[in-house]
Amino acid sequence: MAMASAAAPSDESVEKSAILLVNLGETYAVDALKLFGPREVQKLGQAMVTLKSVPRSKVEAVLDEFIAASEAQLSVHMDTESYLRSVLSKALGDDKASNLLSRMLHDGETNGIEGLKWMDASTVNDLIKNEHPQIIATILVHLERDHASEIMGYFSERLRNDVALRIATLEGIQPNALHELNEVMLQLLAGSASIKKTAMGGARTMAEILNYSGSAQETSVIEAIKEYDPDLAQRILDEMFVFENLLDLDDRSVQVLLREIQSDSLVTALKGASEPLREKIFKNMSSRASDMLREDLESRGPVRVSEVETEQKEILKVVRRLADEGQIVLGGAGGEQMV
């Protein structure tokens, strides 16, 4: 039920959290929401708005689950930093955990940019679009990948490709760069000469941003980077995980994934999938379920490409969450690896 995880929460966990907050009362709900990040608050807010009537049995089940989880986590005296590092490492992997913990322990380094995380993409674009591309790249690597991708969608093609190249070639952020960013954003970001270089940017960061982008934008960015550095463009492609890469998942991982996806979303996403990928999905379902899915695919009329891409990207978000949680194993162009 915990929403504070860096991995994207499932629809079920969001609904449970919304039910809990509604039943906690306004005072406690306000205190609880202060602990969440901007994207989580948005999801929770949407879920709370859509709650109409919830059966008493479901409310009691959610409250029982919360009480059980709370009792299991009664506070004891411990080295909280070591404990948090261990938990985050197990949940997210060493690299992501180290980056997240660094931000949490050194809040002053990026506390200004937190304000941007609460703004919609259009507003952030208006604030930063006229800044130097290197400054824009430095800002975007501090944001959630889907948020950064949405912001880049507002850029001109020339600016988007320039910023993408700078993100992909960014090996780290020096203290003076953070200081410059602080000045440009009118003290939204605090810089310090004593902080360590933060490992952000690079091919993987650019790949993660492109995973949330449309195919046309993705192609344009990759082609622009290829002109500058073909090897770098290939490294980005190797780091990307696109819908057709579901073919690289083992059968167990596909089965785990299917349990997390709504059937209607799967039908729309498969409208744009290759036949081999469809067959892989079918074979990892029960015969009855696969027959129903085939029928739905055949009966579904033409679907806009944008709708197909949207559903495919939603499914890829689930894939990344399950991979971050260690429930599935991703196999990419660089070979299968544990995530």
N, C-alpha and C positions, 0 to 999 in steps of 0.2 A: 504493500500500500504506500510505501514511502515515496514521496515525490521529489526528494532532495537529491536523488541520484543524478549524475551527469549524463547517464544514458537516458534516452527518450522514454518516458513512461508509456505503458500500454493504455488503451482506451478504458480497460477495466479498472486499472489502478487510479486513473484520473477520476472516474465515476465514483469509486469508493472514497477517494479523498474529498471529493465534492460533497458527498453524503455526510461524511464525518464533519466537515467544516460547517455545513448548514445546521447540524444538530448540536454543535458545540456552543452556539450562541454567538452574537456579534462581537463581544469583547474578546473571547478566546480566538475567534476566527481571524480577527484583525491581527492579533499577536502572531498567530501561526503564519499568515500570509507574508508577514515581514521577513520570514526566514527563507522564502522561496525566491528563485530568480525570475526575471521578467517573462521568459517564455513559459515557465511553469505557471505563473500567475495568470497569464493569458489563457492557457488551457483550462485551468481550474475555474476561472471566471466564466468561460463559455459553458463548461459543464454545469456549473451552479445555475446559470440562467436557464438551461434546458431542462433542469429537474422540475418536473411537475408534481406527480404523486409517486411516492416510493412505498412499496409494501412494508408494513411494520416488520415483517420477518427479515426483509433485506436490511433494514436499518439496524436491527438487533444483531444480525450476522456481522455487519461492518464494525459495529461497536465492540462486539466480542473479539473480533480479529485484532482491533486496535489495542484493546486491553491486554490481550495475550502477548502481542508484540512489545507493548510497553513493559510488562512484567519481566519479559525475557531480557530487557535491556536496562534493568535497574542500575543506576550509576554506582560504580565502585571506584576506589582510588587507583589511578593508573597514569602512565605517561600518555597523555591524550594525543600528543603529536605523533608518537610512534604507533599508537593504536589507529589513528586516522590514516597514517601513511600505509599501514598494513591493509586496512579495509579498502582504501581506494585502489591500492595496487592489485588486490584480488578482483575488484570489481571492474577496473578500467585498464589494467596493464601498467607496467612500471612507468612508461613514458608519459602517458596521459595523467597518471596519478601525480607524478613529480611536477608536471606543469600546473595542474590544478592546485596542488598543495602550496606551490610557490606563490600563486596568486592569492590564496587564502591567508598565508602567513605574512605576505608582504603587500598588504592591501593598498598601501600608499602609492605603489608603483602604477597602478591602473585604476585607482578609485574614481578618477574623473570620467574615464571612458564608460564606466558602469551606466552613466546617464544615457549614453547612446543606445544601450541595450533595451531601454524602455521605450525608445522612439520607433515609429514605423519606418520602413525602408525609405519611403519618399522624403520624410523629414530629414533623415540622416544624409540622404543624397543632396538635399538642398544645402546642408551645412558644410559638406566636405568636397563637393564636386569641383569647386574652383581652386582647391588646394593643389600643391605639387603632388604628382602621382606617387612619389615615394612616401609622402605623408599619408596619403589615402591608403596605400598598401599597409603601412604600419598600423593604421587604425583598424582596417578590416581583419587583420590576423588576430586581433583581440576579441572579435565578435564570434558568435555562434556561426557555424559554417552555412547553414541555410539562410540566416539573416544576412550574412555577407553576400551570398549569391543573389538574394533579392535586391540588395542595394546596388550591386553591379549591373543588374538588369536595367537600372535607370540611366546608366552611363551611356555616352556615345560609344560607338564601336571602337573608335580610336583610343579613347580614354580607357575603356574596359580592357582592351588588349595590352595597353601600356601597364596598367595596374597589375594585370594578371602576370605579366612577365616579371615585374618587380617582386610580387609575392613569391613566385616560383624560385627566384634567385636570392631571396632573403634568407640569410643563414643565421641571423640573430639580430637582436635590437640592442644597440649600445646605449649607455646612460645619456649621452648627449643627444641621441635621437629621441629618447623619451622626453628630454628637456625641451627640445624643439617642438615636439608634439604638444607638450604642455602649453607653450606660448601660443601656438597656432589655435588651439582649442580653447583659448581664454581661460587657462588654468583648470580645464576639465581633467587634465592628467598631470599628476605630480611626478616630477623627475628627481632623481637623486644620483649624485656622482659616486655614491658608495654601493649602489646596487649591482648585482651581477648581471652579466649578459643573459637575456632570456631566450631560450631556444624556441623560436617561432618562425613561421614562414617555411619556404622550401617546397619541393615537388609534392609532398604528401598534402600539405595544407591547400595548395592550389587544386589538387585532385579532389579533395573533400568538398571544396567550394563548387567545383564544376559538377560534382555528383548531384547537386541541387539545381543545376542550370538546365535550360532547354537545350535541345540538340543543336539548334542553329547557333546559339551563343557559344556552346561548347566547341563546335567545329571552328568557329571564327577565332576563338582564343588559342586553340591548339595550333592552327595554321600560322597565326602570328608568332607564337613562340617558336615554332619549327623553323621559321625563317631566321630567327636569331640564333637558335641553338637546337638542332635536330635531336641531339642526345637528351637534352632536357625535356623536350616535348615527349619523347618516348618514355622517359622516367615518369612523367606525369600520367601518361596513358597506362603505364604498368601499375601505378598506384590507384587508379580509378576502379571502382566496382560498379558496373552498369547492369541493367536488368538481365541481359543475356548471360552475364557471368553466373547466374543462378545454376547454369549447367555445370559449373565447377563444384557445386555443393554436393556432399555425399548424401545418400538417401536419408540417413537419419536426420541430418540438418534440414533437408527439405520438409520432412514430416513435422519437425519442431516448428518450422516457419509456417506451414499451412495451418497449424492450430491457432496462430496469432492473426490470421488474415480473414476478413469478412469475404464471403463468397462473391458478393456483387463487385467488390473491389478487384478480386482476382479475375473475374470474367472480363472486366474492362481492360485490365493490364495485359491479359493474354491475347486480346484482340491484335496487339502489336508485336506479339512474340513469334519466334520461329517455331516451326513444327517440332524440331528436336526438343526445344524447351517445353513445349506443350506436353509432349509425350513423357518427359521426365516428371512433370507435375502429375499427369494422369496415373503413372505407375506407382506413385507414392501415396495414392488415395485408395480408399476401398472401392470395389467395383461399382457399387451403387453410387457413391459420391462422384466417381469419375464419369459415370454415365450421365449423371445430372449436369455435371460441368460441361460435358460435350454438347448436351442439348441446349444449355444456356448460351454457349458460344455460337451455335448454329442459329438459334432463334434471335439473338441480339442483332439488331440492325447496324448500319454504319455508325461509327463512333469517331468524333473529332480526334485528330492526332494529339491535340493539347490535353484532352481528357485522358487519353491512354497514357501519355507521359506523366501526367499528374498522379495517376494511380500507381504507375510503376515506381515513381519516386517515393510515394508513401510506403510502398512495400519495401523499398530499399532502406527507408528509415528503420523499419522493423528489423531488417536484416542486420543493420549496423548495431541496433540496440542488443539484439540477441548475441551478436559476436562480442560486443563489449562485456556482456554478462557471462560470456564463456559457454553459452548454451549451444552454439553452433561454431563450426570451423569454416573460415573463408579460404578458398583456394583462388588465387589470382594469377595474373600473367607471370608473376615472379615465382610461382610455385606455391604449394599449399603451406600455410603457416598457422600457428596457433595464435588466436587473438584473445 
